[in-house]
Amino acid sequence: MKDHKNIDWQTPDWSREKPRRFWDPSRKLLGAIRDFQKIQHKSDPITYLRKKYCKLRHRIWTIVTGAEIDLHCRIGGGLLIPHPNGVVIHPDAIIGANCLIFQQVTLAGIVELDYHVDIGAGAKLLGPLKVGHSARIGANAVVTHNVSSNQTVVGIPARPIAIKSSEPATNN
């Protein structure tokens, strides 16, 4: 039985990025990016070869997944991309810890995602803009303005929706 620690939403859950099987393209792409970022500022001859190898892995997994994620993109730990096809992330985008990005999502311009942001399939975030923690972006939404924390936005252009309370109504 696993020892379950107290986990808060700001702490990266690195287990989300570990490949679960041999063929796990999105996690392999993230692994290539992470490996490159660990050594990008070193300059010895062995590191030069390791950088070339990381860039080759990144290129291969970019082709396999159909995703465009720059090697220098700032990505928090625990990013999950279940279906990476068509995901495009601007090099200046900032992605917080434990975010979830579905297929065909575009982060264009300087988009800053706080921790635990979920982005539905086909959504387009056109920066510059910021998305607060625990926000949800609906499928095919086009976001052009900031999104507050714990807010859900849907539609074209994206607008916040009210979430009904799960508490039963009381009759007074």
trRosetta pair geometry for C-beta under 8 A, 3 or more apart (Angstrom, degrees):
i j d omega theta_ij theta_ji phi_ij phi_ji
4 7 7.8 -74 -177 -16 83 106
7 11 6.2 -128 -157 65 70 123
7 13 6.8 36 -159 -84 136 107
8 11 5.3 93 60 1 77 102
9 97 7.6 147 152 96 57 109
9 98 6.3 -124 -168 64 68 150
9 115 5.7 136 136 130 88 122
9 116 4.5 -30 -178 -35 117 144
9 133 7.0 113 116 -178 129 120
9 134 6.8 11 161 -68 162 101
10 97 6.0 91 -171 53 39 138
10 115 5.0 -175 -112 4 57 174
10 116 8.0 -77 -73 -14 43 107
10 133 7.7 -34 -83 -126 85 142
11 97 6.8 -156 115 157 12 159
12 76 5.9 -158 -88 161 113 86
12 77 2.4 51 -167 81 153 117
12 78 4.3 -169 -161 -12 73 106
12 97 4.2 -121 -81 -138 73 114
12 98 6.4 -172 -127 -41 50 81
13 16 5.0 71 102 -14 99 108
13 77 7.1 164 42 129 31 99
13 78 4.1 78 50 -112 68 127
13 97 7.7 113 7 172 65 102
13 98 5.5 63 17 -94 99 106
14 17 5.8 -57 -167 35 56 108
14 18 7.1 66 141 -37 75 94
14 77 5.3 -45 -81 -174 76 122
14 78 6.3 -83 -69 -66 31 74
15 18 5.6 -39 -153 11 47 117
15 78 8.0 17 46 -110 54 85
16 78 4.6 68 39 -151 131 68
16 79 7.3 176 108 64 122 24
16 80 4.9 -78 172 -69 123 103
16 98 7.0 117 8 -120 158 69
17 27 5.7 149 -173 -138 53 92
17 30 5.3 -112 -150 113 109 143
17 31 7.2 149 160 -66 103 75
17 34 7.5 89 158 -35 148 149
17 77 7.1 -100 -11 -163 136 69
17 78 6.5 -119 -28 -102 100 25
17 79 6.6 52 -83 54 109 68
17 80 7.6 -127 -73 -81 62 62
18 27 6.7 9 118 -168 14 139
19 22 7.6 51 155 -113 132 13
19 24 4.0 159 -144 57 88 140
19 27 4.5 166 -83 104 66 134
19 28 6.1 43 -84 -62 126 76
19 31 7.1 -32 -36 -37 104 141
20 24 5.6 134 37 -92 72 145
20 27 7.3 126 -3 4 74 161
21 24 5.5 133 56 -46 68 105
24 27 4.5 -9 133 41 113 116
24 28 5.9 135 86 -26 72 92
25 28 5.6 -61 -142 38 30 111
25 29 6.2 32 160 -22 67 104
25 61 6.0 162 -163 -152 78 89
25 64 5.0 -144 -132 119 127 117
25 65 4.6 166 148 -77 123 94
25 84 6.3 -126 109 33 105 132
26 29 5.7 -51 -151 33 32 113
26 30 6.6 30 152 -14 64 105
26 65 6.0 112 -82 -122 61 137
26 67 7.3 76 -115 -12 81 153
26 81 4.3 -152 -164 84 137 98
26 82 7.0 -148 23 -130 162 6
26 83 7.6 -101 -50 -87 139 4
26 84 4.0 165 -95 -39 101 123
27 30 5.6 -50 -146 39 36 111
27 31 6.2 44 150 -25 65 104
28 31 5.4 -49 -147 33 32 118
28 32 6.6 37 152 -21 63 100
28 57 7.6 -122 163 177 93 105
28 61 5.0 -160 108 -110 99 137
28 64 8.0 0 78 71 129 143
29 32 5.8 -52 -153 31 32 111
29 33 6.7 30 150 -16 64 105
29 58 7.0 79 -150 -136 69 58
29 61 3.8 -172 -85 137 77 129
29 62 6.6 113 -129 -66 117 53
29 64 7.9 -154 -63 65 107 103
29 65 5.4 -39 -46 -7 145 151
29 67 6.3 72 174 63 171 129
29 69 6.7 101 152 43 121 127
29 81 8.0 -45 65 63 125 138
29 84 6.5 120 27 -146 151 170
30 33 5.6 -55 -150 37 36 112
30 34 6.2 35 153 -19 69 106
30 69 8.0 -11 -87 94 63 159
30 75 7.4 -128 -139 123 97 157
30 79 6.3 -175 -120 74 139 113
30 81 7.4 159 -49 21 119 114
31 34 5.7 -53 -143 38 31 110
31 35 6.2 31 157 -20 65 106
31 57 7.8 -71 97 146 91 137
32 35 5.9 -53 -144 36 28 111
32 36 6.5 29 156 -18 62 106
32 54 5.7 147 -168 -164 76 71
32 57 4.0 -163 -114 113 122 109
32 58 4.2 179 136 -73 131 67
32 61 5.6 176 3 25 143 138
33 36 5.9 -58 -152 37 29 110
33 37 6.3 25 155 -18 65 110
33 58 6.3 96 -68 -110 63 112
33 69 6.4 -48 -75 117 147 117
33 71 5.9 -163 -128 -130 77 54
33 73 7.2 -29 -160 50 137 98
33 75 6.9 44 126 26 140 142
34 37 5.8 -58 -146 38 30 110
34 38 6.6 37 155 -28 64 102
35 38 5.9 -50 -154 24 31 114
35 39 7.2 -6 161 9 61 108
35 50 7.9 -123 158 168 105 101
35 54 4.9 -158 103 -115 105 117
35 57 7.5 22 57 66 138 147
36 39 6.7 -86 -158 51 30 87
36 40 5.9 52 154 -65 72 98
36 51 6.6 80 -135 -136 83 67
36 54 3.9 158 -76 145 86 141
36 55 6.7 93 -105 -62 132 62
36 58 6.5 -4 -31 -47 143 134
36 71 5.0 -54 107 -160 154 113
37 40 5.6 -24 -132 -12 33 122
37 71 7.3 -178 -60 171 80 75
37 72 7.7 137 -98 -116 95 41
39 42 5.1 -56 -166 29 73 118
39 47 5.2 -165 -179 -151 119 104
39 50 5.7 -27 115 106 170 127
39 51 6.2 -139 107 -72 116 83
39 54 7.3 168 51 -18 119 152
40 51 7.1 105 -107 -114 53 114
40 71 7.7 148 -93 146 131 111
40 72 7.6 120 -141 -100 164 82
42 47 4.2 -117 107 -146 116 167
43 47 6.5 -68 -64 76 3 133
43 48 7.4 38 -163 -61 46 90
44 47 4.9 91 57 11 75 107
44 48 7.2 -126 100 -13 39 87
45 48 5.4 -45 -151 23 35 119
45 49 7.1 31 154 -13 63 99
46 49 5.9 -55 -160 36 37 108
46 50 6.4 36 145 -18 68 107
47 50 5.2 -52 -143 39 39 115
47 51 6.2 46 154 -25 68 100
48 51 5.8 -51 -151 31 28 112
48 52 6.8 29 150 -17 60 103
49 52 5.6 -51 -151 34 35 113
49 53 6.4 37 150 -19 66 105
50 53 5.5 -53 -149 37 34 114
50 54 6.3 36 152 -19 66 104
51 54 5.7 -53 -146 37 32 111
51 55 6.3 32 154 -19 65 105
52 55 5.7 -55 -148 37 30 111
52 56 6.4 33 152 -20 64 105
53 56 5.7 -53 -150 34 31 113
53 57 6.5 32 152 -17 65 104
54 57 5.7 -52 -148 37 33 111
54 58 6.2 36 152 -22 65 106
54 71 7.8 102 132 -136 109 127
55 58 5.5 -50 -145 36 32 115
55 59 6.3 34 154 -21 64 104
55 71 7.0 -30 -105 -80 77 153
56 59 5.7 -53 -148 35 30 111
56 60 6.4 30 154 -19 64 105
57 60 5.8 -55 -148 36 31 111
57 61 6.2 17 160 -7 67 110
58 61 6.2 -64 -144 45 26 101
58 62 6.0 33 155 -26 64 109
58 71 5.8 -5 -141 -84 168 103
59 62 5.6 -53 -145 33 28 116
59 63 6.6 27 156 -17 62 103
60 63 6.0 -59 -157 35 29 108
60 64 6.3 24 151 -16 66 109
61 64 5.3 -49 -138 40 38 113
61 65 5.8 24 165 -8 70 111
62 65 6.4 -63 -137 47 22 97
62 66 7.9 111 169 -63 51 7
62 67 6.3 -109 -137 72 61 67
62 68 6.7 60 -155 -100 111 47
62 69 7.4 -150 -105 36 97 73
63 66 7.6 20 -176 -68 25 47
65 84 4.0 -17 -173 97 121 129
65 85 6.6 -140 173 -75 63 48
65 87 7.7 -32 144 35 116 104
66 84 6.9 149 61 114 74 83
66 85 4.5 24 68 -137 129 64
66 86 5.7 -6 128 -44 114 49
66 87 7.9 106 103 23 74 66
67 81 7.1 50 -102 155 157 155
67 84 4.1 -58 -45 165 134 106
67 85 7.0 -105 -57 -99 80 13
67 86 7.1 -17 -92 48 61 17
67 87 4.2 0 -128 58 103 95
67 88 7.4 -165 -161 -70 59 42
67 89 7.9 18 175 2 99 97
68 87 7.2 -161 37 99 58 58
68 88 4.5 13 56 -120 110 74
68 89 6.9 -172 98 30 68 61
69 73 5.7 -85 -179 19 81 152
69 75 7.7 27 -176 -60 126 139
69 87 6.9 4 -53 112 101 108
69 89 4.8 28 -114 41 75 119
70 73 4.6 123 65 -38 86 96
70 89 6.9 -123 11 93 80 89
70 90 7.7 -13 -3 154 126 26
70 91 3.9 7 24 -99 169 85
72 91 5.7 31 73 -161 100 103
73 89 5.6 50 -129 120 156 122
73 90 7.8 132 -111 94 109 41
73 91 5.7 -119 -77 -138 77 45
73 93 6.0 1 -148 62 105 88
73 95 7.3 30 154 5 108 110
74 93 7.3 -153 49 100 80 51
74 94 4.7 -12 81 -119 121 73
74 95 6.8 170 102 27 65 67
75 79 5.4 -43 -179 -29 113 147
75 95 4.7 2 -124 60 63 117
76 79 6.7 127 74 -51 65 93
76 95 5.6 -131 16 110 83 69
76 96 4.5 7 2 180 152 28
76 97 3.8 -103 151 -63 131 52
76 98 7.3 -52 113 5 119 50
76 99 6.9 100 59 -5 109 103
76 115 6.7 -97 118 -99 168 79
77 97 5.3 3 59 -125 72 91
77 98 7.5 8 99 -44 66 63
78 97 5.3 51 42 -173 118 75
78 98 4.0 -15 113 -79 137 60
78 99 7.5 121 101 18 85 51
79 95 6.0 41 -95 132 125 137
79 98 7.7 -138 -74 -99 36 10
79 99 5.5 -5 -118 59 74 88
79 101 7.1 -5 -171 9 97 109
80 98 7.7 10 -5 -159 101 49
80 99 7.3 -162 31 95 71 47
80 100 4.9 -15 69 -110 105 72
80 101 7.4 163 86 26 54 64
81 84 4.6 60 136 -86 124 85
81 87 6.0 -48 -151 -37 134 168
81 100 7.9 161 -80 -160 40 47
81 101 5.0 -18 -102 72 85 95
81 102 7.7 163 -149 -99 61 18
82 100 7.8 14 -13 -161 99 94
82 102 6.6 -15 47 -114 100 68
82 103 7.9 -74 81 -37 78 85
83 102 6.1 21 50 -163 100 69
83 103 3.9 -43 107 -52 109 111
83 121 7.6 4 68 -104 128 108
84 87 5.2 -76 -163 13 64 125
84 103 6.9 40 89 -102 3 75
85 103 4.8 10 62 -141 84 115
85 104 6.9 -6 104 -49 80 71
86 103 5.6 65 51 179 105 81
86 104 4.0 4 104 -92 137 59
86 105 7.6 118 110 21 87 43
87 101 6.1 86 -130 134 133 124
87 103 6.7 -101 -51 -136 87 39
87 104 7.1 -58 -70 -28 53 10
87 105 5.3 10 -122 54 81 83
87 106 7.8 -179 -157 -77 42 44
88 105 7.6 -156 37 99 60 52
88 106 4.6 4 61 -118 105 79
88 107 7.1 -161 101 35 63 60
88 108 7.4 25 109 -71 113 77
89 93 5.1 -106 -177 45 88 146
89 95 7.3 -33 -149 -43 140 128
89 106 8.0 -167 -73 -152 39 41
89 107 4.8 20 -127 47 65 115
90 93 4.6 115 62 -31 83 100
90 107 5.5 -114 11 110 88 82
90 108 5.7 104 -49 -140 122 27
90 109 5.8 -158 -49 20 171 12
90 110 7.0 -106 102 -72 143 34
90 111 6.7 117 35 15 120 96
90 127 7.1 -107 29 29 155 131
92 109 7.4 -43 71 172 115 36
92 110 4.8 -50 119 -97 119 80
93 107 4.5 59 -108 128 153 132
93 109 8.0 89 -75 92 85 37
93 110 6.8 178 -88 -143 48 36
93 111 4.7 -4 -124 57 98 86
93 112 7.3 -174 -162 -77 58 40
93 113 7.6 26 175 -2 100 96
93 127 7.4 -176 -98 -23 83 151
94 110 7.9 21 -2 -169 92 76
94 111 7.5 -157 36 97 62 51
94 112 4.5 6 58 -121 110 77
94 113 6.8 -165 98 33 63 63
95 99 5.4 -104 -177 25 100 151
95 101 8.0 -51 -135 -39 138 131
95 107 7.8 -112 -72 -59 102 174
95 113 4.9 12 -128 51 56 119
96 99 5.9 111 68 -46 70 111
96 113 5.1 -127 11 111 89 77
96 114 4.7 20 -23 171 159 25
96 115 4.0 -114 145 -69 129 49
96 116 7.3 -54 104 4 119 45
96 117 6.6 95 48 1 110 105
96 133 7.2 -83 103 -100 166 80
97 115 4.4 -3 55 -122 84 104
97 116 7.2 -6 94 -38 74 67
98 115 5.8 43 47 -170 96 88
98 116 4.9 -3 97 -80 111 70
99 113 5.5 48 -100 132 148 142
99 115 7.3 -131 -56 -152 80 37
99 116 6.7 -158 -86 -105 52 11
99 117 4.8 -5 -124 55 101 79
99 118 7.3 -177 -163 -76 63 37
99 119 7.4 20 175 -2 105 100
100 117 7.5 -151 36 98 66 47
100 118 4.5 1 60 -118 112 75
100 119 6.8 -176 95 28 64 64
101 105 5.0 -120 -171 49 98 155
101 119 4.9 6 -117 56 66 115
102 105 6.1 112 68 -36 57 117
102 119 6.4 -147 21 99 78 70
102 120 5.7 -12 32 -165 135 30
102 121 4.1 -73 119 -70 130 67
102 122 7.8 -29 98 0 109 55
102 123 7.8 86 56 11 97 100
102 139 7.5 -36 71 -103 146 88
103 121 5.2 10 59 -130 77 96
103 122 7.4 12 98 -45 72 62
104 121 5.8 51 48 -175 104 75
104 122 4.5 3 101 -86 123 57
105 119 5.2 79 -128 126 147 128
105 120 7.9 146 -85 86 111 33
105 121 7.2 -110 -53 -137 86 30
105 122 7.0 -35 -77 3 55 6
105 123 5.2 7 -122 59 89 81
105 124 7.5 -177 -157 -80 52 40
105 125 7.7 18 -179 2 94 97
106 123 7.7 -149 36 103 63 52
106 124 4.7 4 58 -123 106 77
106 125 6.9 -167 96 34 62 63
107 111 4.3 -124 -168 49 99 144
107 113 7.7 -74 -117 -31 140 115
107 125 5.1 -3 -117 63 63 112
107 127 7.2 35 177 -24 73 116
108 111 7.2 76 54 -30 35 121
108 124 6.9 6 2 -172 115 90
108 125 6.8 174 28 87 70 57
108 126 5.1 -9 68 -116 114 60
108 127 6.2 -166 95 19 56 82
109 126 6.2 59 19 -175 125 50
109 127 3.1 -155 98 67 106 93
109 128 5.6 -112 146 -60 120 51
109 129 7.8 73 93 9 119 79
110 127 4.5 -158 63 144 46 144
110 128 4.3 2 68 -109 101 90
110 129 8.0 149 95 22 68 43
111 125 4.8 82 -124 121 148 123
111 127 4.1 -134 -61 -59 70 124
111 128 7.4 -164 -73 -140 45 41
111 129 5.9 0 -120 61 73 80
111 130 7.9 160 -165 -91 51 32
111 131 7.2 19 180 -7 93 106
112 127 7.9 100 -7 -120 65 132
112 129 7.4 -150 32 103 74 44
112 130 4.6 -18 68 -113 106 78
112 131 7.0 -175 92 25 55 68
113 117 4.4 -118 -167 34 110 150
113 119 7.9 -74 -110 -41 142 122
113 131 4.9 -9 -116 60 64 115
114 117 6.2 113 61 -44 62 113
114 130 7.4 54 -35 177 95 93
114 131 6.3 -138 13 98 81 65
114 132 5.2 -5 19 -164 141 31
114 133 4.0 -85 119 -63 128 66
114 134 8.0 -41 95 3 113 52
114 135 7.4 89 48 6 103 105
114 149 6.9 -36 62 -97 154 92
115 133 5.0 8 59 -123 75 103
115 134 7.7 8 97 -40 72 65
116 133 5.8 48 52 -169 95 81
116 134 4.9 6 101 -80 116 61
117 131 5.2 74 -126 120 148 126
117 132 7.9 142 -88 87 109 34
117 133 7.1 -113 -58 -136 82 33
117 134 7.2 -90 -84 -45 51 7
117 135 5.2 0 -125 58 91 84
117 136 7.6 -179 -163 -81 59 34
117 137 7.3 32 172 -7 100 101
118 135 7.7 -152 36 99 66 49
118 136 4.8 -5 66 -117 103 78
118 137 7.0 -165 99 29 57 68
119 123 5.0 -127 -177 55 94 141
119 125 7.4 -71 -127 -31 136 123
119 136 8.0 -179 -79 -159 34 46
119 137 4.5 4 -122 55 69 119
120 123 5.3 100 66 -35 71 117
120 136 7.6 53 -31 176 98 85
120 137 5.9 -140 16 102 82 69
120 138 5.0 -15 22 180 147 28
120 139 3.6 -97 143 -64 128 58
120 140 7.3 -52 107 4 113 51
120 141 6.9 85 54 6 112 102
121 139 4.8 8 56 -129 76 102
121 140 7.2 -1 98 -40 70 70
122 139 5.6 52 47 -174 103 75
122 140 4.2 -3 105 -79 124 66
123 137 4.7 89 -151 132 163 120
123 138 7.0 140 -87 84 117 40
123 139 6.5 -116 -51 -138 88 25
123 140 6.4 -78 -78 -31 53 7
123 141 4.7 3 -125 52 98 81
123 142 7.6 -173 -160 -75 61 34
123 143 6.9 25 178 -7 106 106
124 141 7.5 -150 38 97 61 51
124 142 4.9 -2 64 -117 105 72
124 143 7.0 -174 94 27 53 70
125 129 6.5 -128 180 63 97 125
125 131 7.2 -57 -133 -43 145 129
125 137 7.0 -59 -68 -126 109 165
125 143 4.5 -11 -114 64 71 115
126 129 7.4 65 84 -1 46 126
126 142 7.0 13 -5 -176 114 84
126 143 6.8 174 23 84 69 58
126 144 5.2 -10 64 -103 109 73
129 143 6.6 -155 96 136 162 103
129 144 7.0 173 -56 172 145 24
129 145 6.2 150 -122 173 129 13
129 146 5.2 -167 -161 -79 88 53
129 147 7.4 62 158 -4 119 78
130 146 5.0 7 56 -127 77 101
130 147 7.5 -140 104 40 53 63
131 135 5.0 -130 176 59 94 146
131 137 7.1 -49 -132 -49 145 117
131 143 7.5 22 -81 157 113 160
131 146 7.3 -170 -77 -159 41 58
131 147 4.5 11 -126 54 75 112
132 135 5.2 105 67 -40 71 119
132 146 7.8 64 -29 171 90 95
132 147 6.1 -130 17 106 81 70
132 148 5.0 -6 11 175 144 32
132 149 3.2 -103 146 -62 131 61
132 150 7.1 -48 108 6 121 54
132 151 6.8 72 52 17 118 101
133 149 4.8 11 52 -129 71 106
133 150 7.4 8 93 -40 70 68
134 149 6.0 52 50 -172 91 80
134 150 4.9 10 96 -81 115 63
135 147 4.8 107 -164 127 156 121
135 148 7.0 149 -92 87 120 39
135 149 6.3 -112 -53 -133 92 30
135 150 6.7 -59 -81 -13 58 10
135 151 5.2 -5 -125 56 96 71
135 152 7.2 170 -167 -81 64 38
135 153 7.4 6 179 3 110 97
136 151 7.6 -143 36 103 68 41
136 152 4.3 -9 66 -111 107 83
136 153 7.5 172 90 25 60 58
137 141 5.2 -138 179 58 85 137
137 143 6.0 -64 -131 -41 125 137
137 147 7.0 -102 -79 -69 93 171
137 152 8.0 -172 -76 -153 22 55
137 153 5.8 -14 -118 64 62 93
137 154 7.9 144 -172 -82 44 51
137 158 6.9 -36 -144 -129 88 150
138 141 4.6 102 65 -40 79 120
138 152 6.9 69 -47 176 94 91
138 153 6.5 -127 5 101 93 47
138 154 3.3 25 16 -105 154 87
138 155 7.1 45 63 -14 136 50
138 158 7.3 165 38 -127 95 101
139 154 7.9 13 42 -133 54 95
140 156 7.1 -53 141 -48 90 108
141 153 5.8 117 -166 117 155 88
141 154 5.3 -117 -84 -139 118 35
141 155 6.0 30 -120 43 84 32
141 156 6.9 -170 -145 -66 41 62
141 158 4.1 59 -179 -92 112 108
142 155 7.9 -65 32 117 75 47
142 156 4.6 53 17 -123 113 81
142 157 5.4 -81 85 -122 97 57
142 158 5.9 -160 70 -27 42 87
143 147 6.4 -39 -150 -44 134 119
143 153 6.2 90 -99 103 106 144
143 157 7.6 107 -107 -173 25 82
143 158 4.3 -13 -89 20 68 147
144 157 5.7 -51 16 -148 114 126
144 158 7.3 162 11 31 67 95
145 157 7.9 67 3 160 99 128
145 158 7.7 -150 41 72 84 98
147 151 5.4 -154 178 76 85 121
147 153 5.4 -107 -118 -11 121 136
147 158 7.5 -36 -83 123 115 137
147 160 7.7 147 -140 -80 83 95
148 151 4.4 84 67 -20 83 135
148 160 7.6 4 32 -90 104 139
151 160 5.2 -57 -173 -121 114 116
152 160 6.7 105 73 -150 51 67
152 161 5.4 -46 94 51 103 94
152 163 6.2 96 15 -58 130 109
153 158 4.0 56 152 169 118 112
153 159 6.2 168 -149 78 86 16
153 160 5.3 -50 -91 -84 78 51
153 161 7.2 151 -114 -1 28 79
154 158 6.4 153 74 -139 6 77
154 159 7.0 -38 63 57 57 65
154 161 5.7 7 20 -23 109 126
155 158 5.6 142 65 -113 70 37
155 159 5.3 -11 54 22 133 89
